[in-house]
Amino acid sequence: MNIIIPMAGMGKRMRPHTLTTAKPLIPIAGKPIVQRLVEDIVATCKEKIDEIAFIIGPGFGKDVEVHLCQVAEAMGAKGKICYQEQALGTAHAILCAAESLKGNVFIAFADTLFKATFSIDTSKDAIVWTQKIDDPSAFGVVKLTANNQIEAFVEKPKEFVSDLAIIGVYYFRDGEGLKKELQRLIDEDIKLKGEYQITDAMEHMLQNGVKFYMDQVDEWLDCGNKDATIYTNQRILDIKKDTEQLVAKSAKVENSVIIAPCFLGENVVVKNSVIGPFVSLEAGVEVSDSRISNSIVQAYTVVKNAGFENSLLGKNVTYTEKPKELSLGDFSTQS
């Protein structure tokens, strides 16, 4: 089986954090988003993974490419780098990995993590994973028959069709057939709001006899903006607390309290502070005289005399809060 990971988006909703770091490389509980995604996919697949194709933007840089290939190799697969020069939609992004569209193919967009207990049924023509949501109007959704077979795909419905949102995770038994359908969209210039959409390709495949089935994930974790990423970090820490080593042996904690679950990376130093719950301190972070909860602090950042929550600090930041001078009378309330 081949895995295809489109991840060329610029991550505008995550700026300024994505100005220097591609969104799929932002760390969640000590690992880049894309690495956690690949590990989750491999855990669901009984077949050998032959190749993992990462579709990136042209400006990601060689260091990113090397890291992505290392992620693939750690899973026992060959890593392949493909480029999407322009953001022309989901179908166009996948087609940028045309050489990998062969045989059994699993596709997952890299701004999504999921908690799941499913295994991939490779005997089915195609599987689309979904999650029930309250407001489906901003998503592509599926309409089902009685036996969970998909009878229609609807992109961002204005009127209610279904509350099963497509989360960007797909399986196709015939990668070559998918490639032909994606190329047909390009050749015939079939667009929705100026972009080539995978739902248009799947709808045509459905009309031509391909049987699509729906499966659901236990939990869909979005990394599309800062708040969503902080929440995903919280959930991953909770999910992985019993199966992963979250505190590096080289981390030093002096006169401090760590409220689990937290991730403390290599050579983290914490002094005179209270950290947690749900905090990730990446490699080389130094924290002193501070109180931090529900936050991500990226590598080699220094935090002093600070108190914050629900926050995301980038790499090599120095953040110090100045002491306050107060004059409060009797029965005052200050927040």
N, C-alpha and C positions, 0 to 999 in steps of 0.2 A: 504494500500500500504506500502511496505517496501522500504527504501532507502539504497543503499550500496555505501559507499565512500572509494575506495581504496586510501591509503595515506602512504604506507610503504616505498616509495622511499627515498633514502638517500639525495636527493637534492644536488648532487655534483656540479651542475652548479651554485648553490647559496652559495658555500663556500666562506669565512669562516662563514657566517651567520648561516649555518645549522649544524655547529659543535656542538652547544649546544642547538639549537632550531630546532625542526622538521619544514620543509619548510611550511606545511599547517598551522602552528601556527604563522608564521610571520604576524604581524598586517598590515592591510590595512584600513586606515581611522578609526583606533580605534578598529577594530575587527579582530580576526584571519581569515586568508583566508578561512579555512574550515567552520567557523561559517557563514561567508557571503555566501558561497556556499550553505549551508543547508538552510539558510533563503530564498535565491533566488529560490531554488527548491520548498520549501513549498509554496511560493507565487504563483507558477504556478499550483499547484495541488488542485483540488476540493475535492479529496477523503481524508479521515482521514489517517494520517501517523501513522502506528502502531509501527514501529521499524526502527531505524537508526543504521546500522552496520558500524563501522569504522574499516578498515583493516590497522593495523599499524605494524611497525617493533618491534622486541622483546625488543629493548633498549629504547623505548620512555619514559618509567617510569610511575609510578602510578599517579603522578600529572597530566600528560597529559591525562591519561585514565579517571580520575575523571572529568577533564574539558570537555572532549568530551561527556561524559554521561550527564553532565549538559546542554550542547548545545542541545542535543536531548530532554531532559526533558522540556527545555524552549519552544520547538516546540510541546509539548504535546505528545511526543513519548518515547518509551523505548530505551535507548542507549545500544548498544552491542559492545563489543571490540573483534575483531578477529585478529589473528596474521599471518603474512607472514614471515616465517623464512628465505626464500631465494627469491631473485628477479628473478623469472622465467617467467615473461611476464604478460600481461594484463589478459589473460584468467585464469592463475594460481592465480593471485591476487584476482579476483572476486570469484573464487571457494573457497578461504579461508573463505568466509562467506556463506558456503553451506547451513547452517541451516536457513539462511534468504532468500534463493532463493526459494520463494513460493508465489503463487498468483501474483498480480501486483507488478512489481519491477522497480524502477528507479535507474540507476547507473550513477555516475558522479565521474570522477577522480579529485583529490583535488588540482591539480595545475592549474585549470581553473576556472575563473569566467566569467559570461556572463550577458549581458543586453538583456532582452527578454520580449516580450509581449504575448507569446504563452500560451495556456493552454493545458494540456496533454489530448489527446483523448484516453481514456482507452479502447475504443471499438476496436482499431487497434491491430493487432498481435504484431507489434514492430515498434518503431520510432527511427531513428538515427538523431541526430542534427549535422548540418554542418555549415561551414562558407566559403564563397568564398575567395580564396587567389590567389596571383599572381604566386607563385611557389609551386605547390602541390607535388613535387617530394620527399619531406621529410615527407609526411603524408600518412595515409590511406585515400582513396577517395571513393565516391560512383558514380556509373553510373546509370542514371535514364531512366525510360520510360516516355512517354508523360504526364502521370497523377501523376508525382512525386513519383511513386512507384520505389523502388530500384531493379535493375536487376543484379547488380554485385558489389562486394567489391574488391578493388584493393589496396594492401599495398605498399606504396612508389613506385609509377609507374615510370619507367625509361623513358617511352614515354607518351605523354599526353593522358589521358583518361577522366579526369574531373578536374575542379577547385574547386570542393566542398569537402573540407577537413573535415574529421571526427574529432570532437573536444573532444571526450571522454565523451559524454553525451548520455544516451540510456534509452529507455523504453521497457519493455517486459511484455506482458499480461500473459505469462505462465512462471513463474520463475522456476518451476520444469523442464519444457522442456529445458530451458537454462542450468540448472544445469547438465542435462544428456549430453548435447552437450559439455560442458566444460570438464566433466569427460571423455568423449570419446577422446578428444585431449590428455589427460594425459595417458589414458590406451593404446592408439595406438601410443603414443609418436610423435604426429604431431606438429612439430616446424617450426618456421621461424627464421633463424639466431640465433638458440639456445634457443628460447623462445616460449612459448605457447601464441598465439594471439587470441583475441576475434573475430577478423575479419575472422579467419578460421572457428570458430564455427558458426558465422552468415552466412557465405557462404554455409555451409552444411545445415543449417536450411532453407535457401533460396531455395536450390535445392530440399528440401523435403516439399515444399509447404507453408512455413511460409511467410506471406506477410509483407515486410518491407517498411516503408514509410520514406521519408525525410522531415525534417523541418529545418528551419534556425533560428539562433539567430540574434538579431539586432546587437550585438557587442560581439566579443569573446576577452576576456582579459586574457592573459597568465601571469603566475607568475613563469616562468621557470628560469629566471636569474635576476640579479640585475636591469638592465635597464628596462626589461619588468615589473618587480614588481613596480618600481618607476612610470612607465607610468600607470599601473593599479591603483595605489594609486591616481594619478592625475584624472583619469576618474571616479573612485568611488566617490571621493570628489565632483566632478562636478555633478554627477548623484544624489547624496544623499543630496546635500546642502539645498534643500527645504523640505526634509522629515525626516531628522535626526538632533538631537541636537549635533552639532559638537564641541561646546565649553563647557566644563564642568563648572558648577557654581563655583567650587572650584579653577579654574584656575585664576592666578593673572597676570595681564598685567600692567606694570609700565613704563611710558614714552616710549612707543613702538607703532609700527604700525603693525596691523595684516591685511594682504591683503587676503581677502577671495577668494576661500574657503580654510579653513584650519581646521585641527582637533587639539584641545588642550584637553588633557586628564585630569584626576583628579589630582589636586595639582601641575599642571604645573606652573612654574614661568618664566616669560619673562620680562627682564629689559633692557632698553636702546637699543632696537633691532628692526629690521624690519623682519617680518616673513611672507612668502608667496610670491606669491600664491602657492597652492598645497603642503602644508607642513603638515605632521602629527607628532605631539609631543605627545608621549605616557605618561602614568601616571608617575608623579614624575620628569619629565625632567626639568632641569634648564638651561635657556639660558640668557646670558648677553652680551651686547656690540657686537652684532653679526648681520649678514645678511644671512638669509637662505631662499632658494626657492626650490620648486619641490623636496622635500626630505622626508625621513622617519627617525625619531630619536626615538629609542626604549626606553623602560622604564628606569627611574632613571639615565639617561645619563646627564652629565654636559658639556655645551658648552660655552666657553668664548672667546671673542675677535676673532671671526671666521667669515669667509665668504665662503659659499659653496652652490652648487646647484647640482641637479641630484645625490644625495648621499643617502646612507643607513648606518646609525650608529646602532650598536647593543645595548644591554642592559648594563647598568652600565659602560659606557664608560666615560672617562674624556678627552675632546679634547680642547686644547687651542693653538691658533696660536701666535707665538712669534712676537712682534713688529719688523717691518723691519727698517733697516737703509739704507737710499737712498742718492745717489749723482747723480742727473740728470742735465745735461746741458740744455741750451736753445734749444727749438724746439724738445726735446726728446719725444719718444713714448715708454711707458712701458706697457706691457700687460701680 
